[in-house]
C-alpha cells in the first residue's frame, strides 16, 4: 500500500475518531441531547476532526518512512475544508461530501508537498556565494485586488 493511499485511510480514520470522540464526550456530559446540544457537538467535532485528519495523515506518512511536515498537513486540511465549505455553500448545502473528502485530500497533498527524500545539493539550490537554501516547500501569502475592486488571496508556493 502506498504512502498516499495509507495517508487517505489514516486521515479518514483520524478525523472520524477525534471528531467522533469529541461529539460523544459532549453528548455524554450533557446527559442526553437536545437540538442545542447537537449544534454544540458539531461545533466541537469540526476542529477535532480536522486535527484528527492531519494527525492521521502525518502518522501514516511517518509509518511509510516519509518526512513531510505536520504543519503542511494541517494547512492542507484547512485549505481542503475551506474549499469544501465553498462548494457546499455554492450548492446551498446540496453537496456535503466535499466537506468530508477535501480536507483529507488536502492534508495528503500538503504532506506530500512538504516531503523531501533528501536535501538538494548546494549547487542545485540556485543560491550563489556559499549561502545555503532551505530545502522543501516555502509558502508566502498573496493578497491583491481585482479590476472590479474585489479582493483575492491565496498562497504562493516555491519548492
C-alpha positions in Angstrom: 0.0 0.0 0.0 1.5 3.4 -1.0 2.0 6.3 1.3 -0.7 8.3 -0.4 -3.3 5.6 0.0 -2.3 4.9 3.6 -2.5 8.7 4.2 -6.0 8.8 2.9 -7.0 5.9 5.1 -5.2 7.3 8.1 -6.7 10.8 7.6 -10.2 9.4 7.3 -9.8 7.3 10.4 -8.1 10.0 12.4 -10.8 12.6 11.6 -13.6 10.1 12.4 -12.0 9.1 15.7 -11.2 12.6 17.0 -14.4 14.2 15.7 -16.5 11.3 17.0 -14.8 11.2 20.4 -15.4 14.9 20.8 -19.1 14.6 19.9 -19.6 11.7 22.2 -17.9 13.4 25.1 -20.1 16.4 24.7 -23.3 14.4 24.3 -22.4 12.2 27.2 -21.6 15.1 29.6 -24.9 16.7 28.8 -26.8 13.6 29.9 -28.9 13.3 26.8 -29.0 15.6 23.8 -31.3 18.3 22.7 -31.1 20.4 19.5 -28.8 22.8 21.2 -26.5 20.0 22.3 -26.3 18.7 18.7 -25.2 22.0 17.4 -22.6 22.3 20.2 -21.4 18.7 19.3 -20.9 19.7 15.7 -19.0 22.9 16.7 -16.7 20.8 18.9 -16.4 18.0 16.4 -15.3 20.0 13.4 -12.0 21.3 14.7 -11.3 18.0 16.4 -12.0 16.1 13.1 -9.7 18.5 11.2 -6.9 17.9 13.7 -7.6 14.2 13.6 -7.3 14.2 9.8 -3.9 16.0 10.0 -2.6 13.6 12.7 -3.8 10.6 10.8 -2.1 11.7 7.5 1.1 12.6 9.3 1.2 9.3 11.3 0.5 7.3 8.1 3.3 9.2 6.2 5.8 8.6 9.0 4.8 4.9 9.2 5.7 4.7 5.5 9.1 6.4 6.1 8.0 9.8 4.8 9.4 13.0 6.2 6.7 15.5 5.4 5.6 18.1 7.8 2.7 18.1 10.3 2.0 21.8 9.8 1.9 21.3 6.0 -0.7 18.5 6.6 -2.7 20.8 8.9 -2.5 23.6 6.3 -3.7 21.2 3.6 -6.6 20.2 5.8 -7.6 23.8 6.3 -7.4 24.5 2.6 -9.5 21.4 1.8 -12.0 22.3 4.5 -12.3 25.8 3.1 -12.8 24.5 -0.5 -15.4 22.0 0.7 -17.2 24.8 2.6 -17.2 27.0 -0.5 -18.6 24.1 -2.7 -21.2 23.3 -0.1 -22.3 26.9 0.2 -22.3 27.4 -3.6 -24.8 24.5 -3.9 -26.9 25.7 -1.0 -25.9 22.7 1.1 -26.9 20.1 -1.5 -23.3 18.8 -1.8 -21.9 18.0 1.7 -19.5 15.2 0.5 -16.7 17.8 -0.3 -16.7 18.8 3.4 -15.7 15.2 4.2 -13.5 14.4 1.3 -11.5 17.6 0.5 -9.9 18.0 4.0 -8.4 14.5 3.8 -7.2 15.1 0.2 -5.8 18.5 1.2 -3.9 17.0 4.1 -2.3 14.3 1.9 -1.4 16.9 -0.7 0.1 19.2 2.0 2.1 16.3 3.5 3.4 15.1 0.1 4.3 18.6 -1.0 6.4 19.0 2.2 8.0 15.6 1.8 11.6 15.8 0.8 13.6 12.5 0.4 16.9 14.3 0.8 18.0 17.9 0.7 19.2 19.3 -2.6 23.0 19.7 -3.2 24.1 23.3 -2.7 25.0 23.7 -6.4 21.4 22.9 -7.4 19.8 25.4 -5.0 20.3 28.4 -7.2 21.9 30.4 -4.4 25.3 31.8 -5.1 28.2 32.7 -2.9 28.1 29.8 -0.5 24.7 30.6 1.0 22.6 27.7 1.8 18.9 27.5 0.8 16.4 25.6 2.8 15.1 22.5 1.0 11.4 21.9 0.9 8.3 23.8 0.5 8.1 27.6 1.1 4.7 29.3 1.3 4.1 33.0 1.0 0.7 34.6 1.5 -0.6 36.5 -1.5 -3.3 39.2 -1.5 -4.4 41.6 -4.2 -7.3 43.5 -5.7 -9.3 42.5 -8.8 -10.0 45.0 -11.6 -13.6 45.4 -10.3 -12.5 46.3 -6.8 -12.8 42.9 -5.2 -10.2 41.2 -3.1 -8.5 37.8 -3.7 -5.9 35.9 -1.7 -4.0 32.7 -1.7 -0.7 31.0 -1.1 2.3 31.2 -3.4 4.4 28.1 -3.2 8.1 27.6 -4.0 9.9 24.2 -4.0 
